[in-house]
Amino acid sequence: MRWPPLRRAQVVGTARASLGPLFMLDCDGNRHADPVQASYPQLRLVHGSPVTPHALPDIRRVFCRRRTRVGLTKEIRRLSRAVYWRRMVIDTAFDFRTDASGKDPDVYSPTLRQYHKLLWSKVLPSGRQFELHDTVCGVYLFHGSELGEFFLCSDSVIPTFTRWKSMRRITQLFTEEENEAFRTISYTIGGMMVFPGNRLDGKQTINGARGFNRKIADRFDLTLECIRRHYLGERSPLGETLARYRDFFALFEDFWGYVEFFMLQDLVTDDGCAVRFFMPFDDFNTSSVPRDGEAYKEYRHLSIEFIKARNRRIGQPPSL
């Protein structure tokens, strides 16, 4: 397995104490014999955030790995990656604009690409492994197996409308600090998804159709409603587009499988049978964009609450 380079502390985990005494290195390379007694504030993550006991609920299963360590089995490597990357590297507050060099984070943020790869490389509802790779030239993320070939791209799915000229009279009711705060949280991992990114028959991708269809206006709650109807065989504004990628959606077996895989439980009702909309919904007959300050305020509030909830869900320790 190819490990990506780490900028500071090289930390990894294992569940087998029989391999030898546990230890941890701080940012200065000092070795701690007992990681439970290690000085947590000295340890730093990729983005410089301190490792805390909250981030390491079972610290005795986490220790520093030298890249040349002999005898690590594939199982230990798998456990190590799950513990390290999910608990310690995925910073749910990280704004992907900060490392995109002023360009589109969905394309140019290396951190976002890595997060997508790590989060969505996991077991499907069928029990099969869905492993994503970022080594195919010209492809954002790729999966190839007996399940099929899938070419995925990233999409920021929570539009803030703060850059829309037609919405300026409404968004200007909020301060620039409030609008920037909305943009910032929308570019954290809770506001990001992956969809198939390859054009089929020269037609629009899901990303493109979401943005150009005025009944959707890039809103993710409306997109998810279309996906729900796709699994039920019902019509929707994105019906034809989603049907072109039926093999991708079949990986998750049903709507709840899709919701669970991508950690979208906070955008559906408890029974998983309906979407929680950010604005009043009437079978795609009402406006997809807020028409006044009160509607935008409610849309903004519910969008932020969803992103926060999904970030908390993503930040939870993975089950090993």
Contacts in CASP RR format, 6 or more apart in sequence:
PFRMAT RR
TARGET T0000
AUTHOR 0000-0000-0000
METHOD contacts of the structure
MODEL  1
MRWPPLRRAQVVGTARASLGPLFMLDCDGNRHADPVQASYPQLRLVHGSP
VTPHALPDIRRVFCRRRTRVGLTKEIRRLSRAVYWRRMVIDTAFDFRTDA
SGKDPDVYSPTLRQYHKLLWSKVLPSGRQFELHDTVCGVYLFHGSELGEF
FLCSDSVIPTFTRWKSMRRITQLFTEEENEAFRTISYTIGGMMVFPGNRL
DGKQTINGARGFNRKIADRFDLTLECIRRHYLGERSPLGETLARYRDFFA
LFEDFWGYVEFFMLQDLVTDDGCAVRFFMPFDDFNTSSVPRDGEAYKEYR
HLSIEFIKARNRRIGQPPSL
1 74 0 8 1.000
1 77 0 8 1.000
1 81 0 8 1.000
3 67 0 8 1.000
4 114 0 8 1.000
6 46 0 8 1.000
7 46 0 8 1.000
8 27 0 8 1.000
8 44 0 8 1.000
8 45 0 8 1.000
8 46 0 8 1.000
8 48 0 8 1.000
9 25 0 8 1.000
9 26 0 8 1.000
9 27 0 8 1.000
9 29 0 8 1.000
9 43 0 8 1.000
9 44 0 8 1.000
9 45 0 8 1.000
9 51 0 8 1.000
9 64 0 8 1.000
10 25 0 8 1.000
10 64 0 8 1.000
10 65 0 8 1.000
10 66 0 8 1.000
10 67 0 8 1.000
11 24 0 8 1.000
11 25 0 8 1.000
11 43 0 8 1.000
11 51 0 8 1.000
11 62 0 8 1.000
11 63 0 8 1.000
11 64 0 8 1.000
11 65 0 8 1.000
11 84 0 8 1.000
11 88 0 8 1.000
12 62 0 8 1.000
12 63 0 8 1.000
12 64 0 8 1.000
12 65 0 8 1.000
12 80 0 8 1.000
12 81 0 8 1.000
12 83 0 8 1.000
12 84 0 8 1.000
13 61 0 8 1.000
13 62 0 8 1.000
13 63 0 8 1.000
13 65 0 8 1.000
13 76 0 8 1.000
13 79 0 8 1.000
13 80 0 8 1.000
13 83 0 8 1.000
13 84 0 8 1.000
14 61 0 8 1.000
14 63 0 8 1.000
14 65 0 8 1.000
14 72 0 8 1.000
14 76 0 8 1.000
14 79 0 8 1.000
14 80 0 8 1.000
15 61 0 8 1.000
15 76 0 8 1.000
15 79 0 8 1.000
15 320 0 8 1.000
16 76 0 8 1.000
17 60 0 8 1.000
19 71 0 8 1.000
19 72 0 8 1.000
19 76 0 8 1.000
21 33 0 8 1.000
22 33 0 8 1.000
22 34 0 8 1.000
22 35 0 8 1.000
22 60 0 8 1.000
22 63 0 8 1.000
23 31 0 8 1.000
23 32 0 8 1.000
23 33 0 8 1.000
23 34 0 8 1.000
23 35 0 8 1.000
23 63 0 8 1.000
23 64 0 8 1.000
24 31 0 8 1.000
24 32 0 8 1.000
24 35 0 8 1.000
24 38 0 8 1.000
24 43 0 8 1.000
24 62 0 8 1.000
24 63 0 8 1.000
24 64 0 8 1.000
25 31 0 8 1.000
25 32 0 8 1.000
25 64 0 8 1.000
26 32 0 8 1.000
26 38 0 8 1.000
26 39 0 8 1.000
26 42 0 8 1.000
26 43 0 8 1.000
27 42 0 8 1.000
27 43 0 8 1.000
27 44 0 8 1.000
28 42 0 8 1.000
30 42 0 8 1.000
31 64 0 8 1.000
32 38 0 8 1.000
32 39 0 8 1.000
35 59 0 8 1.000
35 60 0 8 1.000
35 62 0 8 1.000
35 63 0 8 1.000
36 59 0 8 1.000
36 60 0 8 1.000
38 59 0 8 1.000
40 50 0 8 1.000
40 51 0 8 1.000
40 52 0 8 1.000
40 53 0 8 1.000
40 56 0 8 1.000
41 50 0 8 1.000
43 50 0 8 1.000
43 51 0 8 1.000
44 50 0 8 1.000
44 51 0 8 1.000
45 51 0 8 1.000
45 88 0 8 1.000
45 89 0 8 1.000
45 91 0 8 1.000
46 89 0 8 1.000
46 91 0 8 1.000
46 111 0 8 1.000
47 91 0 8 1.000
47 94 0 8 1.000
47 111 0 8 1.000
49 91 0 8 1.000
51 88 0 8 1.000
53 59 0 8 1.000
55 87 0 8 1.000
55 88 0 8 1.000
56 62 0 8 1.000
56 87 0 8 1.000
56 88 0 8 1.000
57 317 0 8 1.000
61 79 0 8 1.000
61 83 0 8 1.000
62 83 0 8 1.000
62 84 0 8 1.000
62 87 0 8 1.000
65 72 0 8 1.000
65 80 0 8 1.000
72 80 0 8 1.000
79 320 0 8 1.000
81 118 0 8 1.000
82 318 0 8 1.000
82 320 0 8 1.000
83 318 0 8 1.000
83 320 0 8 1.000
85 118 0 8 1.000
86 118 0 8 1.000
86 119 0 8 1.000
86 315 0 8 1.000
86 317 0 8 1.000
86 318 0 8 1.000
87 315 0 8 1.000
87 317 0 8 1.000
87 318 0 8 1.000
89 118 0 8 1.000
90 115 0 8 1.000
90 118 0 8 1.000
90 119 0 8 1.000
90 189 0 8 1.000
90 314 0 8 1.000
90 315 0 8 1.000
92 188 0 8 1.000
92 189 0 8 1.000
92 190 0 8 1.000
92 311 0 8 1.000
92 312 0 8 1.000
92 314 0 8 1.000
92 315 0 8 1.000
93 188 0 8 1.000
93 311 0 8 1.000
94 111 0 8 1.000
94 188 0 8 1.000
94 189 0 8 1.000
95 184 0 8 1.000
95 187 0 8 1.000
95 188 0 8 1.000
96 105 0 8 1.000
96 109 0 8 1.000
96 111 0 8 1.000
96 112 0 8 1.000
96 187 0 8 1.000
96 188 0 8 1.000
96 189 0 8 1.000
96 192 0 8 1.000
97 105 0 8 1.000
97 109 0 8 1.000
97 187 0 8 1.000
99 109 0 8 1.000
99 110 0 8 1.000
99 111 0 8 1.000
100 107 0 8 1.000
100 108 0 8 1.000
100 109 0 8 1.000
100 112 0 8 1.000
101 108 0 8 1.000
102 108 0 8 1.000
105 112 0 8 1.000
105 154 0 8 1.000
105 156 0 8 1.000
105 187 0 8 1.000
106 112 0 8 1.000
106 153 0 8 1.000
106 154 0 8 1.000
106 155 0 8 1.000
106 156 0 8 1.000
106 192 0 8 1.000
107 140 0 8 1.000
107 154 0 8 1.000
112 154 0 8 1.000
112 189 0 8 1.000
112 192 0 8 1.000
113 134 0 8 1.000
113 140 0 8 1.000
113 141 0 8 1.000
113 154 0 8 1.000
114 134 0 8 1.000
115 189 0 8 1.000
115 192 0 8 1.000
116 132 0 8 1.000
116 141 0 8 1.000
116 152 0 8 1.000
116 154 0 8 1.000
116 192 0 8 1.000
116 194 0 8 1.000
117 132 0 8 1.000
117 133 0 8 1.000
117 134 0 8 1.000
117 141 0 8 1.000
119 189 0 8 1.000
119 314 0 8 1.000
120 130 0 8 1.000
120 132 0 8 1.000
120 141 0 8 1.000
120 152 0 8 1.000
120 194 0 8 1.000
120 261 0 8 1.000
120 262 0 8 1.000
121 129 0 8 1.000
121 130 0 8 1.000
121 131 0 8 1.000
121 132 0 8 1.000
122 129 0 8 1.000
122 130 0 8 1.000
122 261 0 8 1.000
123 129 0 8 1.000
123 130 0 8 1.000
124 130 0 8 1.000
124 147 0 8 1.000
124 251 0 8 1.000
124 252 0 8 1.000
124 261 0 8 1.000
125 252 0 8 1.000
125 253 0 8 1.000
125 254 0 8 1.000
125 257 0 8 1.000
125 260 0 8 1.000
125 261 0 8 1.000
126 251 0 8 1.000
126 253 0 8 1.000
128 145 0 8 1.000
128 147 0 8 1.000
130 143 0 8 1.000
130 147 0 8 1.000
130 251 0 8 1.000
131 143 0 8 1.000
131 145 0 8 1.000
132 141 0 8 1.000
132 142 0 8 1.000
132 143 0 8 1.000
132 152 0 8 1.000
133 141 0 8 1.000
133 142 0 8 1.000
133 143 0 8 1.000
134 140 0 8 1.000
134 141 0 8 1.000
134 142 0 8 1.000
135 142 0 8 1.000
136 142 0 8 1.000
139 151 0 8 1.000
140 151 0 8 1.000
140 152 0 8 1.000
140 153 0 8 1.000
140 154 0 8 1.000
140 194 0 8 1.000
140 197 0 8 1.000
141 151 0 8 1.000
141 152 0 8 1.000
141 153 0 8 1.000
141 194 0 8 1.000
142 149 0 8 1.000
142 150 0 8 1.000
142 151 0 8 1.000
142 152 0 8 1.000
143 149 0 8 1.000
143 150 0 8 1.000
143 152 0 8 1.000
144 150 0 8 1.000
147 251 0 8 1.000
148 247 0 8 1.000
150 196 0 8 1.000
150 247 0 8 1.000
150 248 0 8 1.000
150 251 0 8 1.000
151 196 0 8 1.000
151 197 0 8 1.000
151 198 0 8 1.000
152 194 0 8 1.000
152 195 0 8 1.000
152 196 0 8 1.000
152 197 0 8 1.000
153 194 0 8 1.000
153 195 0 8 1.000
153 196 0 8 1.000
153 197 0 8 1.000
153 205 0 8 1.000
153 207 0 8 1.000
154 192 0 8 1.000
154 193 0 8 1.000
154 194 0 8 1.000
155 192 0 8 1.000
155 193 0 8 1.000
155 194 0 8 1.000
155 195 0 8 1.000
155 206 0 8 1.000
155 207 0 8 1.000
155 210 0 8 1.000
156 186 0 8 1.000
156 187 0 8 1.000
156 191 0 8 1.000
156 192 0 8 1.000
157 191 0 8 1.000
157 192 0 8 1.000
157 193 0 8 1.000
157 210 0 8 1.000
157 218 0 8 1.000
157 220 0 8 1.000
157 223 0 8 1.000
158 186 0 8 1.000
158 191 0 8 1.000
158 220 0 8 1.000
158 303 0 8 1.000
158 306 0 8 1.000
158 307 0 8 1.000
159 186 0 8 1.000
159 217 0 8 1.000
159 218 0 8 1.000
159 219 0 8 1.000
160 171 0 8 1.000
160 179 0 8 1.000
160 182 0 8 1.000
160 183 0 8 1.000
160 186 0 8 1.000
160 300 0 8 1.000
160 303 0 8 1.000
161 167 0 8 1.000
161 170 0 8 1.000
161 171 0 8 1.000
161 289 0 8 1.000
161 290 0 8 1.000
161 296 0 8 1.000
162 171 0 8 1.000
162 179 0 8 1.000
162 182 0 8 1.000
162 183 0 8 1.000
164 171 0 8 1.000
164 289 0 8 1.000
166 289 0 8 1.000
167 289 0 8 1.000
167 290 0 8 1.000
167 296 0 8 1.000
170 290 0 8 1.000
170 291 0 8 1.000
170 292 0 8 1.000
170 293 0 8 1.000
170 296 0 8 1.000
171 179 0 8 1.000
171 296 0 8 1.000
173 293 0 8 1.000
173 296 0 8 1.000
174 300 0 8 1.000
182 300 0 8 1.000
182 303 0 8 1.000
182 304 0 8 1.000
185 191 0 8 1.000
185 304 0 8 1.000
185 307 0 8 1.000
185 308 0 8 1.000
186 303 0 8 1.000
186 307 0 8 1.000
188 307 0 8 1.000
188 311 0 8 1.000
189 311 0 8 1.000
189 314 0 8 1.000
190 307 0 8 1.000
190 310 0 8 1.000
190 311 0 8 1.000
190 314 0 8 1.000
191 220 0 8 1.000
191 307 0 8 1.000
191 310 0 8 1.000
193 220 0 8 1.000
193 262 0 8 1.000
195 205 0 8 1.000
195 206 0 8 1.000
195 207 0 8 1.000
195 245 0 8 1.000
195 248 0 8 1.000
196 205 0 8 1.000
196 206 0 8 1.000
196 245 0 8 1.000
196 248 0 8 1.000
197 205 0 8 1.000
197 206 0 8 1.000
197 207 0 8 1.000
198 205 0 8 1.000
199 205 0 8 1.000
200 244 0 8 1.000
200 245 0 8 1.000
201 244 0 8 1.000
203 241 0 8 1.000
203 244 0 8 1.000
204 212 0 8 1.000
204 241 0 8 1.000
205 241 0 8 1.000
206 223 0 8 1.000
206 238 0 8 1.000
206 241 0 8 1.000
206 242 0 8 1.000
206 245 0 8 1.000
209 216 0 8 1.000
209 238 0 8 1.000
209 241 0 8 1.000
210 216 0 8 1.000
210 218 0 8 1.000
210 219 0 8 1.000
210 223 0 8 1.000
210 238 0 8 1.000
211 217 0 8 1.000
211 218 0 8 1.000
213 237 0 8 1.000
213 238 0 8 1.000
214 288 0 8 1.000
215 222 0 8 1.000
215 237 0 8 1.000
215 284 0 8 1.000
215 288 0 8 1.000
216 222 0 8 1.000
216 223 0 8 1.000
216 226 0 8 1.000
216 237 0 8 1.000
216 238 0 8 1.000
216 288 0 8 1.000
217 288 0 8 1.000
217 289 0 8 1.000
219 278 0 8 1.000
219 288 0 8 1.000
220 267 0 8 1.000
221 267 0 8 1.000
221 275 0 8 1.000
221 276 0 8 1.000
221 277 0 8 1.000
221 278 0 8 1.000
221 279 0 8 1.000
222 237 0 8 1.000
222 277 0 8 1.000
222 281 0 8 1.000
222 284 0 8 1.000
222 288 0 8 1.000
223 238 0 8 1.000
224 264 0 8 1.000
224 267 0 8 1.000
224 268 0 8 1.000
224 275 0 8 1.000
225 236 0 8 1.000
225 275 0 8 1.000
225 277 0 8 1.000
225 281 0 8 1.000
226 236 0 8 1.000
226 237 0 8 1.000
226 238 0 8 1.000
226 239 0 8 1.000
226 242 0 8 1.000
227 238 0 8 1.000
227 242 0 8 1.000
227 249 0 8 1.000
227 255 0 8 1.000
227 258 0 8 1.000
228 255 0 8 1.000
228 274 0 8 1.000
228 275 0 8 1.000
229 235 0 8 1.000
229 236 0 8 1.000
229 239 0 8 1.000
230 236 0 8 1.000
230 238 0 8 1.000
230 239 0 8 1.000
230 242 0 8 1.000
230 243 0 8 1.000
230 246 0 8 1.000
230 249 0 8 1.000
231 249 0 8 1.000
231 254 0 8 1.000
231 255 0 8 1.000
231 258 0 8 1.000
232 255 0 8 1.000
236 242 0 8 1.000
236 284 0 8 1.000
237 284 0 8 1.000
242 249 0 8 1.000
249 258 0 8 1.000
252 258 0 8 1.000
252 261 0 8 1.000
255 272 0 8 1.000
256 272 0 8 1.000
258 264 0 8 1.000
259 265 0 8 1.000
259 267 0 8 1.000
259 268 0 8 1.000
259 272 0 8 1.000
263 310 0 8 1.000
263 313 0 8 1.000
263 314 0 8 1.000
264 310 0 8 1.000
265 313 0 8 1.000
266 276 0 8 1.000
266 306 0 8 1.000
266 309 0 8 1.000
266 310 0 8 1.000
266 313 0 8 1.000
267 275 0 8 1.000
267 276 0 8 1.000
267 306 0 8 1.000
267 310 0 8 1.000
268 274 0 8 1.000
268 275 0 8 1.000
268 276 0 8 1.000
269 275 0 8 1.000
269 276 0 8 1.000
275 281 0 8 1.000
276 302 0 8 1.000
276 306 0 8 1.000
278 298 0 8 1.000
278 299 0 8 1.000
278 302 0 8 1.000
278 303 0 8 1.000
278 306 0 8 1.000
279 286 0 8 1.000
279 290 0 8 1.000
279 295 0 8 1.000
279 298 0 8 1.000
279 299 0 8 1.000
280 286 0 8 1.000
290 296 0 8 1.000
290 298 0 8 1.000
290 299 0 8 1.000
END
